[in-house]
């Protein structure tokens, strides 16, 4: 769910004109930090087997 939220945030940023630095927005930083915390810092590529 967090990755989907990040995807839609990126899409809204892109279609909204893309002003500023996307990777430095507070909400984006918080999403990425939470994704890293939940995944242990590694998110496998979809469709791969660990």
N, CA, C and O atoms as a Tripos MOL2 file, in Angstrom:
@<TRIPOS>MOLECULE
protein
  200   199    50     0     0
PROTEIN
NO_CHARGES

@<TRIPOS>ATOM
      1 N           0.8180   -1.1710    0.0000 N.3       1 UNK1
      2 CA          0.0000    0.0000    0.0000 C.3       1 UNK1
      3 C           0.8820    1.2620    0.0000 C.2       1 UNK1
      4 O           0.5550    2.2580   -0.6460 O.2       1 UNK1
      5 N           1.9930    1.2020    0.7280 N.am      2 UNK2
      6 CA          2.9050    2.3500    0.7590 C.3       2 UNK2
      7 C           3.5480    2.5940   -0.5990 C.2       2 UNK2
      8 O           3.7120    3.7390   -1.0210 O.2       2 UNK2
      9 N           3.9100    1.5130   -1.2770 N.am      3 UNK3
     10 CA          4.5140    1.6670   -2.6040 C.3       3 UNK3
     11 C           3.5150    2.2430   -3.5930 C.2       3 UNK3
     12 O           3.8870    3.0450   -4.4500 O.2       3 UNK3
     13 N           2.2590    1.8480   -3.4890 N.am      4 UNK4
     14 CA          1.2160    2.3990   -4.3550 C.3       4 UNK4
     15 C           1.0340    3.8880   -4.0770 C.2       4 UNK4
     16 O           0.8750    4.6870   -5.0000 O.2       4 UNK4
     17 N           1.0580    4.2460   -2.8170 N.am      5 UNK5
     18 CA          0.9300    5.6530   -2.4330 C.3       5 UNK5
     19 C           2.0930    6.4730   -3.0110 C.2       5 UNK5
     20 O           1.8920    7.5780   -3.5140 O.2       5 UNK5
     21 N           3.3020    5.9220   -2.9320 N.am      6 UNK6
     22 CA          4.4730    6.6000   -3.4890 C.3       6 UNK6
     23 C           4.3440    6.7430   -5.0060 C.2       6 UNK6
     24 O           4.6880    7.7860   -5.5620 O.2       6 UNK6
     25 N           3.8520    5.7050   -5.6720 N.am      7 UNK7
     26 CA          3.6430    5.7420   -7.1170 C.3       7 UNK7
     27 C           2.6730    6.8670   -7.4890 C.2       7 UNK7
     28 O           2.9540    7.6610   -8.3860 O.2       7 UNK7
     29 N           1.5390    6.9310   -6.8030 N.am      8 UNK8
     30 CA          0.5460    7.9470   -7.1400 C.3       8 UNK8
     31 C           1.0180    9.3510   -6.7820 C.2       8 UNK8
     32 O           0.6430   10.3200   -7.4420 O.2       8 UNK8
     33 N           1.8300    9.4630   -5.7520 N.am      9 UNK9
     34 CA          2.4220   10.7610   -5.4090 C.3       9 UNK9
     35 C           3.3720   11.2110   -6.5230 C.2       9 UNK9
     36 O           3.3820   12.3840   -6.8960 O.2       9 UNK9
     37 N           4.1690   10.2800   -7.0520 N.am     10 UNK10
     38 CA          5.0810   10.5900   -8.1550 C.3      10 UNK10
     39 C           4.3060   10.9730   -9.4140 C.2      10 UNK10
     40 O           4.6910   11.8900  -10.1390 O.2      10 UNK10
     41 N           3.2190   10.2640   -9.6600 N.am     11 UNK11
     42 CA          2.4050   10.5520  -10.8320 C.3      11 UNK11
     43 C           1.7530   11.9280  -10.7280 C.2      11 UNK11
     44 O           1.7230   12.6830  -11.7000 O.2      11 UNK11
     45 N           1.2350   12.2480   -9.5540 N.am     12 UNK12
     46 CA          0.6210   13.5590   -9.3440 C.3      12 UNK12
     47 C           1.6570   14.6680   -9.4940 C.2      12 UNK12
     48 O           1.3640   15.7290  -10.0460 O.2      12 UNK12
     49 N           2.8620   14.4180   -9.0050 N.am     13 UNK13
     50 CA          3.9490   15.3910   -9.1230 C.3      13 UNK13
     51 C           4.2760   15.6270  -10.5970 C.2      13 UNK13
     52 O           4.4180   16.7680  -11.0340 O.2      13 UNK13
     53 N           4.3920   14.5440  -11.3500 N.am     14 UNK14
     54 CA          4.7480   14.6340  -12.7650 C.3      14 UNK14
     55 C           3.6890   15.3800  -13.5690 C.2      14 UNK14
     56 O           4.0130   16.2410  -14.3870 O.2      14 UNK14
     57 N           2.4270   15.0470  -13.3320 N.am     15 UNK15
     58 CA          1.3450   15.6610  -14.1000 C.3      15 UNK15
     59 C           0.9350   17.0180  -13.5480 C.2      15 UNK15
     60 O           0.1480   17.7330  -14.1690 O.2      15 UNK15
     61 N           1.4610   17.3730  -12.3900 N.am     16 UNK16
     62 CA          1.1550   18.6720  -11.8020 C.3      16 UNK16
     63 C           2.1680   19.7470  -12.1500 C.2      16 UNK16
     64 O           2.0730   20.8670  -11.6490 O.2      16 UNK16
     65 N           3.1230   19.4330  -12.9870 N.am     17 UNK17
     66 CA          4.0930   20.4240  -13.4150 C.3      17 UNK17
     67 C           5.5070   20.1360  -12.9530 C.2      17 UNK17
     68 O           6.4610   20.6590  -13.5300 O.2      17 UNK17
     69 N           5.6660   19.3080  -11.9160 N.am     18 UNK18
     70 CA          6.9860   18.8970  -11.4700 C.3      18 UNK18
     71 C           7.8570   20.0080  -10.9360 C.2      18 UNK18
     72 O           9.0440   20.0610  -11.2560 O.2      18 UNK18
     73 N           7.3080   20.8940  -10.1350 N.am     19 UNK19
     74 CA          8.0920   21.9840   -9.5720 C.3      19 UNK19
     75 C           8.8080   21.5230   -8.3070 C.2      19 UNK19
     76 O           8.2410   20.7880   -7.4990 O.2      19 UNK19
     77 N          10.0400   21.9510   -8.1410 N.am     20 UNK20
     78 CA         10.8100   21.5820   -6.9590 C.3      20 UNK20
     79 C          11.4580   20.2130   -7.1070 C.2      20 UNK20
     80 O          11.4640   19.6270   -8.1900 O.2      20 UNK20
     81 N          11.9960   19.7190   -6.0160 N.am     21 UNK21
     82 CA         12.6790   18.4230   -6.0200 C.3      21 UNK21
     83 C          11.7590   17.3810   -5.3950 C.2      21 UNK21
     84 O          11.4690   17.4430   -4.2000 O.2      21 UNK21
     85 N          11.3040   16.4340   -6.1900 N.am     22 UNK22
     86 CA         10.3720   15.4120   -5.7170 C.3      22 UNK22
     87 C          10.9390   14.6270   -4.5480 C.2      22 UNK22
     88 O          10.2440   14.3920   -3.5600 O.2      22 UNK22
     89 N          12.2070   14.2180   -4.6560 N.am     23 UNK23
     90 CA         12.8090   13.3530   -3.6410 C.3      23 UNK23
     91 C          13.0890   14.0710   -2.3230 C.2      23 UNK23
     92 O          13.5370   13.4450   -1.3620 O.2      23 UNK23
     93 N          12.8320   15.3720   -2.2680 N.am     24 UNK24
     94 CA         13.0670   16.1210   -1.0290 C.3      24 UNK24
     95 C          11.7870   16.5960   -0.3620 C.2      24 UNK24
     96 O          11.8410   17.3260    0.6280 O.2      24 UNK24
     97 N          10.6410   16.1940   -0.8870 N.am     25 UNK25
     98 CA          9.3750   16.5660   -0.2710 C.3      25 UNK25
     99 C           9.1740   15.7390    0.9980 C.2      25 UNK25
    100 O           9.4790   14.5470    1.0290 O.2      25 UNK25
    101 N           8.6610   16.3830    2.0390 N.am     26 UNK26
    102 CA          8.5100   15.7300    3.3390 C.3      26 UNK26
    103 C           7.6860   14.4450    3.2670 C.2      26 UNK26
    104 O           8.0650   13.4330    3.8560 O.2      26 UNK26
    105 N           6.5640   14.4770    2.5490 N.am     27 UNK27
    106 CA          5.7010   13.3050    2.4610 C.3      27 UNK27
    107 C           6.4130   12.1520    1.7550 C.2      27 UNK27
    108 O           6.2990   11.0010    2.1750 O.2      27 UNK27
    109 N           7.1380   12.4570    0.6950 N.am     28 UNK28
    110 CA          7.8810   11.4390   -0.0490 C.3      28 UNK28
    111 C           8.9850   10.8410    0.8280 C.2      28 UNK28
    112 O           9.1760    9.6250    0.8430 O.2      28 UNK28
    113 N           9.7010   11.6820    1.5480 N.am     29 UNK29
    114 CA         10.7490   11.1990    2.4470 C.3      29 UNK29
    115 C          10.1690   10.2830    3.5190 C.2      29 UNK29
    116 O          10.7680    9.2600    3.8520 O.2      29 UNK29
    117 N           9.0110   10.6430    4.0590 N.am     30 UNK30
    118 CA          8.3660    9.8230    5.0800 C.3      30 UNK30
    119 C           7.9180    8.4830    4.5050 C.2      30 UNK30
    120 O           8.0680    7.4530    5.1620 O.2      30 UNK30
    121 N           7.3750    8.4800    3.3010 N.am     31 UNK31
    122 CA          6.9690    7.2260    2.6640 C.3      31 UNK31
    123 C           8.1630    6.3100    2.4290 C.2      31 UNK31
    124 O           8.1110    5.1210    2.7430 O.2      31 UNK31
    125 N           9.2310    6.8610    1.8800 N.am     32 UNK32
    126 CA         10.4280    6.0660    1.5930 C.3      32 UNK32
    127 C          11.0350    5.5190    2.8840 C.2      32 UNK32
    128 O          11.4630    4.3650    2.9260 O.2      32 UNK32
    129 N          11.0740    6.3270    3.9220 N.am     33 UNK33
    130 CA         11.6190    5.8730    5.2080 C.3      33 UNK33
    131 C          10.7920    4.7250    5.7700 C.2      33 UNK33
    132 O          11.3470    3.7550    6.2860 O.2      33 UNK33
    133 N           9.4670    4.8280    5.6760 N.am     34 UNK34
    134 CA          8.6040    3.7620    6.2020 C.3      34 UNK34
    135 C           8.7270    2.4910    5.3700 C.2      34 UNK34
    136 O           8.7360    1.3930    5.9250 O.2      34 UNK34
    137 N           8.8200    2.6200    4.0640 N.am     35 UNK35
    138 CA          9.0030    1.4540    3.1950 C.3      35 UNK35
    139 C          10.3150    0.7560    3.5420 C.2      35 UNK35
    140 O          10.3610   -0.4700    3.6460 O.2      35 UNK35
    141 N          11.3740    1.5290    3.7200 N.am     36 UNK36
    142 CA         12.6690    0.9440    4.0940 C.3      36 UNK36
    143 C          12.5950    0.2490    5.4440 C.2      36 UNK36
    144 O          13.1530   -0.8350    5.6160 O.2      36 UNK36
    145 N          11.9090    0.8660    6.4060 N.am     37 UNK37
    146 CA         11.7970    0.2860    7.7450 C.3      37 UNK37
    147 C          11.0370   -1.0410    7.7080 C.2      37 UNK37
    148 O          11.4250   -1.9980    8.3780 O.2      37 UNK37
    149 N           9.9830   -1.0990    6.9460 N.am     38 UNK38
    150 CA          9.1710   -2.3180    6.8820 C.3      38 UNK38
    151 C           9.8370   -3.4260    6.0700 C.2      38 UNK38
    152 O           9.6250   -4.6080    6.3380 O.2      38 UNK38
    153 N          10.6330   -3.0470    5.0890 N.am     39 UNK39
    154 CA         11.2330   -4.0440    4.2060 C.3      39 UNK39
    155 C          12.6350   -4.4560    4.6460 C.2      39 UNK39
    156 O          13.2410   -5.3370    4.0370 O.2      39 UNK39
    157 N          13.1480   -3.8320    5.6870 N.am     40 UNK40
    158 CA         14.5140   -4.1280    6.1050 C.3      40 UNK40
    159 C          15.5400   -3.4850    5.1920 C.2      40 UNK40
    160 O          16.7000   -3.8970    5.1790 O.2      40 UNK40
    161 N          15.1310   -2.4780    4.4240 N.am     41 UNK41
    162 CA         16.0520   -1.7770    3.5440 C.3      41 UNK41
    163 C          16.1850   -2.3710    2.1650 C.2      41 UNK41
    164 O          16.9550   -1.8720    1.3430 O.2      41 UNK41
    165 N          15.4310   -3.4510    1.8940 N.am     42 UNK42
    166 CA         15.5230   -4.1040    0.5840 C.3      42 UNK42
    167 C          14.1400   -4.5000    0.1130 C.2      42 UNK42
    168 O          13.4060   -5.1850    0.8250 O.2      42 UNK42
    169 N          13.7840   -4.0710   -1.0820 N.am     43 UNK43
    170 CA         12.5150   -4.4570   -1.6810 C.3      43 UNK43
    171 C          12.8320   -5.2740   -2.9250 C.2      43 UNK43
    172 O          13.3850   -4.7410   -3.8870 O.2      43 UNK43
    173 N          12.4860   -6.5780   -2.9200 N.am     44 UNK44
    174 CA         12.8020   -7.4180   -4.0860 C.3      44 UNK44
    175 C          12.0430   -6.9720   -5.3320 C.2      44 UNK44
    176 O          10.9620   -6.3890   -5.2430 O.2      44 UNK44
    177 N          12.6180   -7.2510   -6.4680 N.am     45 UNK45
    178 CA         11.9630   -6.9570   -7.7370 C.3      45 UNK45
    179 C          10.7630   -7.8670   -7.8550 C.2      45 UNK45
    180 O          10.8330   -9.0540   -7.5350 O.2      45 UNK45
    181 N           9.6620   -7.3030   -8.3160 N.am     46 UNK46
    182 CA          8.4290   -8.0780   -8.4330 C.3      46 UNK46
    183 C           8.6310   -9.2840   -9.3570 C.2      46 UNK46
    184 O           9.2330   -9.1700  -10.4240 O.2      46 UNK46
    185 N           8.1230  -10.4260   -8.9310 N.am     47 UNK47
    186 CA          8.2020  -11.6280   -9.7300 C.3      47 UNK47
    187 C           9.4370  -12.4640   -9.4770 C.2      47 UNK47
    188 O           9.6090  -13.5080  -10.1050 O.2      47 UNK47
    189 N          10.3030  -12.0330   -8.5740 N.am     48 UNK48
    190 CA         11.4940  -12.8070   -8.2650 C.3      48 UNK48
    191 C          11.2530  -13.6630   -7.0210 C.2      48 UNK48
    192 O          10.3910  -13.3570   -6.1970 O.2      48 UNK48
    193 N          12.0070  -14.7070   -6.9060 N.am     49 UNK49
    194 CA         11.8930  -15.6000   -5.7570 C.3      49 UNK49
    195 C          13.1660  -15.4720   -4.9440 C.2      49 UNK49
    196 O          14.2710  -15.5560   -5.4810 O.2      49 UNK49
    197 N          13.0070  -15.2710   -3.6530 N.am     50 UNK50
    198 CA         14.1770  -15.1050   -2.7840 C.3      50 UNK50
    199 C          14.7950  -16.4270   -2.4310 C.2      50 UNK50
    200 O          15.7890  -16.4710   -1.7070 O.2      50 UNK50
@<TRIPOS>BOND
     1     1     2 1
     2     2     3 1
     3     3     4 2
     4     3     5 am
     5     5     6 1
     6     6     7 1
     7     7     8 2
     8     7     9 am
     9     9    10 1
    10    10    11 1
    11    11    12 2
    12    11    13 am
    13    13    14 1
    14    14    15 1
    15    15    16 2
    16    15    17 am
    17    17    18 1
    18    18    19 1
    19    19    20 2
    20    19    21 am
    21    21    22 1
    22    22    23 1
    23    23    24 2
    24    23    25 am
    25    25    26 1
    26    26    27 1
    27    27    28 2
    28    27    29 am
    29    29    30 1
    30    30    31 1
    31    31    32 2
    32    31    33 am
    33    33    34 1
    34    34    35 1
    35    35    36 2
    36    35    37 am
    37    37    38 1
    38    38    39 1
    39    39    40 2
    40    39    41 am
    41    41    42 1
    42    42    43 1
    43    43    44 2
    44    43    45 am
    45    45    46 1
    46    46    47 1
    47    47    48 2
    48    47    49 am
    49    49    50 1
    50    50    51 1
    51    51    52 2
    52    51    53 am
    53    53    54 1
    54    54    55 1
    55    55    56 2
    56    55    57 am
    57    57    58 1
    58    58    59 1
    59    59    60 2
    60    59    61 am
    61    61    62 1
    62    62    63 1
    63    63    64 2
    64    63    65 am
    65    65    66 1
    66    66    67 1
    67    67    68 2
    68    67    69 am
    69    69    70 1
    70    70    71 1
    71    71    72 2
    72    71    73 am
    73    73    74 1
    74    74    75 1
    75    75    76 2
    76    75    77 am
    77    77    78 1
    78    78    79 1
    79    79    80 2
    80    79    81 am
    81    81    82 1
    82    82    83 1
    83    83    84 2
    84    83    85 am
    85    85    86 1
    86    86    87 1
    87    87    88 2
    88    87    89 am
    89    89    90 1
    90    90    91 1
    91    91    92 2
    92    91    93 am
    93    93    94 1
    94    94    95 1
    95    95    96 2
    96    95    97 am
    97    97    98 1
    98    98    99 1
    99    99   100 2
   100    99   101 am
   101   101   102 1
   102   102   103 1
   103   103   104 2
   104   103   105 am
   105   105   106 1
   106   106   107 1
   107   107   108 2
   108   107   109 am
   109   109   110 1
   110   110   111 1
   111   111   112 2
   112   111   113 am
   113   113   114 1
   114   114   115 1
   115   115   116 2
   116   115   117 am
   117   117   118 1
   118   118   119 1
   119   119   120 2
   120   119   121 am
   121   121   122 1
   122   122   123 1
   123   123   124 2
   124   123   125 am
   125   125   126 1
   126   126   127 1
   127   127   128 2
   128   127   129 am
   129   129   130 1
   130   130   131 1
   131   131   132 2
   132   131   133 am
   133   133   134 1
   134   134   135 1
   135   135   136 2
   136   135   137 am
   137   137   138 1
   138   138   139 1
   139   139   140 2
   140   139   141 am
   141   141   142 1
   142   142   143 1
   143   143   144 2
   144   143   145 am
   145   145   146 1
   146   146   147 1
   147   147   148 2
   148   147   149 am
   149   149   150 1
   150   150   151 1
   151   151   152 2
   152   151   153 am
   153   153   154 1
   154   154   155 1
   155   155   156 2
   156   155   157 am
   157   157   158 1
   158   158   159 1
   159   159   160 2
   160   159   161 am
   161   161   162 1
   162   162   163 1
   163   163   164 2
   164   163   165 am
   165   165   166 1
   166   166   167 1
   167   167   168 2
   168   167   169 am
   169   169   170 1
   170   170   171 1
   171   171   172 2
   172   171   173 am
   173   173   174 1
   174   174   175 1
   175   175   176 2
   176   175   177 am
   177   177   178 1
   178   178   179 1
   179   179   180 2
   180   179   181 am
   181   181   182 1
   182   182   183 1
   183   183   184 2
   184   183   185 am
   185   185   186 1
   186   186   187 1
   187   187   188 2
   188   187   189 am
   189   189   190 1
   190   190   191 1
   191   191   192 2
   192   191   193 am
   193   193   194 1
   194   194   195 1
   195   195   196 2
   196   195   197 am
   197   197   198 1
   198   198   199 1
   199   199   200 2
@<TRIPOS>SUBSTRUCTURE
     1 UNK1         2 RESIDUE 1 A UNK
     2 UNK2         6 RESIDUE 1 A UNK
     3 UNK3        10 RESIDUE 1 A UNK
     4 UNK4        14 RESIDUE 1 A UNK
     5 UNK5        18 RESIDUE 1 A UNK
     6 UNK6        22 RESIDUE 1 A UNK
     7 UNK7        26 RESIDUE 1 A UNK
     8 UNK8        30 RESIDUE 1 A UNK
     9 UNK9        34 RESIDUE 1 A UNK
    10 UNK10       38 RESIDUE 1 A UNK
    11 UNK11       42 RESIDUE 1 A UNK
    12 UNK12       46 RESIDUE 1 A UNK
    13 UNK13       50 RESIDUE 1 A UNK
    14 UNK14       54 RESIDUE 1 A UNK
    15 UNK15       58 RESIDUE 1 A UNK
    16 UNK16       62 RESIDUE 1 A UNK
    17 UNK17       66 RESIDUE 1 A UNK
    18 UNK18       70 RESIDUE 1 A UNK
    19 UNK19       74 RESIDUE 1 A UNK
    20 UNK20       78 RESIDUE 1 A UNK
    21 UNK21       82 RESIDUE 1 A UNK
    22 UNK22       86 RESIDUE 1 A UNK
    23 UNK23       90 RESIDUE 1 A UNK
    24 UNK24       94 RESIDUE 1 A UNK
    25 UNK25       98 RESIDUE 1 A UNK
    26 UNK26      102 RESIDUE 1 A UNK
    27 UNK27      106 RESIDUE 1 A UNK
    28 UNK28      110 RESIDUE 1 A UNK
    29 UNK29      114 RESIDUE 1 A UNK
    30 UNK30      118 RESIDUE 1 A UNK
    31 UNK31      122 RESIDUE 1 A UNK
    32 UNK32      126 RESIDUE 1 A UNK
    33 UNK33      130 RESIDUE 1 A UNK
    34 UNK34      134 RESIDUE 1 A UNK
    35 UNK35      138 RESIDUE 1 A UNK
    36 UNK36      142 RESIDUE 1 A UNK
    37 UNK37      146 RESIDUE 1 A UNK
    38 UNK38      150 RESIDUE 1 A UNK
    39 UNK39      154 RESIDUE 1 A UNK
    40 UNK40      158 RESIDUE 1 A UNK
    41 UNK41      162 RESIDUE 1 A UNK
    42 UNK42      166 RESIDUE 1 A UNK
    43 UNK43      170 RESIDUE 1 A UNK
    44 UNK44      174 RESIDUE 1 A UNK
    45 UNK45      178 RESIDUE 1 A UNK
    46 UNK46      182 RESIDUE 1 A UNK
    47 UNK47      186 RESIDUE 1 A UNK
    48 UNK48      190 RESIDUE 1 A UNK
    49 UNK49      194 RESIDUE 1 A UNK
    50 UNK50      198 RESIDUE 1 A UNK
